[in-house]
Amino acid sequence: MARKSILLRIDPALCEEIERWAKDELRSTNGQIEYILRQAVVKRRRPNLPEPPPETPNEQKEGEPE
């Protein structure tokens, strides 16, 4: 799946908290932000809209070799 790059301005304290959370979940910070956003979209989604694409199992997690 192609990914779109975006610039995100975020409070440093919030970023540090997300980084810690990502580390606990064995994800990259980017992966954690994407996970959080995906969960928020699913929660907000109206019943008649299609489901978002699932996480791909081959997404590289932080600390894994390429």
Secondary structure, DSSP 8 states (H G I E B T S, - for coil): -----------HHHHHHHHHHHHHTT--HHHHHHHHHHHHHHHH--TTS-------TT---TT---
